[in-house]
Amino acid sequence: MTVRVESNSYLTEDQQRVYQLRTSLERNGGTPGGFLDLLAAVVEEGTWQQVPSDVNVDQPFASFKEFIEAKPPFGLGHKPEYVLKVLQVPHPNEGVPEIRRRMDKMRGAVRTMLAADGVTGYSEDQRDRDIKAWAALDRSGGWWLAFFVACQVSKGADGKQAASSRPAKISAAEFARRSGTSSERVLRYLHAWESAKEAGVVQFGGADLFPGHEPVALPDEEIWGQFYSSRRNSTSERSALVAAAAEVAGIRPTKALEVKENPTALKVAIIADQRTAEAAKQALEVRAAEVRKAERVEYIRRVADQGKAKTPAGLPVDLPAQAKEKAASYVAVVQDEKATPEAVAEAYEAVQALIVETVTSDPEISIREQRTRFTKTISSTMKSIESIDPDDLIAVADDDLRAIVAAAQKRINELADRISRP
């Protein structure tokens, strides 16, 4: 049996670091904490530019890509795309702000250097696979599809590699061709995402996103319909509502419709002009009041019709006949077209008072209400505690944090001791 021994005693100090970096990449690919630390050092100190590029050669590597591809002990002996994939794995201690900043800086530098050599880690084959996945989910609609289109598509894009390190976007027509849908539909998804950005519902606009972008927080699916419009309910219905409101206000509908079609101009006017900002604020207050009024009217009607409601803790209860009759008496009040927001608010509070009275007057319901409230509070606390990584906690713990944890443990022990007694 022959045992292969790889000696590295002849390597310089810089080559030793490269050797360790390559070894760490091959042995720790699953949790590459050591590799990421070493790579950060190699990038920060420019080690890859200080080692010779080959045997009997004094010249350093011409590019970071050559350094990665070069055979050991001069380089890492891997494909740049593989290194980019490893960079996506978080460092075990990235919960520590200083380490997170160091890793982000290193990742940005590596991606920029590789992008200069045409390596982005995002191939056309990958784009095709992503678009096919999008096409398979297309019928379900939703925020994820709009996010993906915003990452891939740009109006006027030609698909050529951009000067920056980001992969190039493609046109709506090209996306439509690859996914088997229409460019009009693709643009509706793009418009929905941009509208959500203007409304402050999503953090990143299309200009901030690119192919292969990491997932972002998505809004609730319930408000999707407010931003995405199909052919059946595109702009005609909304335009009719705007025109009607304009007539009531005594202005020409064309002016209101022009503002509706150009929300960016409205946004700029609000930012630049105080009077416009005040008018917008008043409009939002009126709209919020109308929405709140409609929600309260619907709530009172539902309680009166069904005779069911939820307690403050969220426990569903059946109202007694007398309470249901009282709730029904408020329906006529709130359904009156002349009912003021104040009248609706009073009726709403009265119905809520009926629910509280139902809870307090029935000992069994009262006990269930308290049990539900305690269960929710303790469950919510436990979820928050379980989300804490012990390793991350240890890395940043100080005396104040230890005192808080000790106090929480003491309180939990006291509660557990009290409820365990007969």
Disulfide bonds with the S-S distance in Angstrom:
none
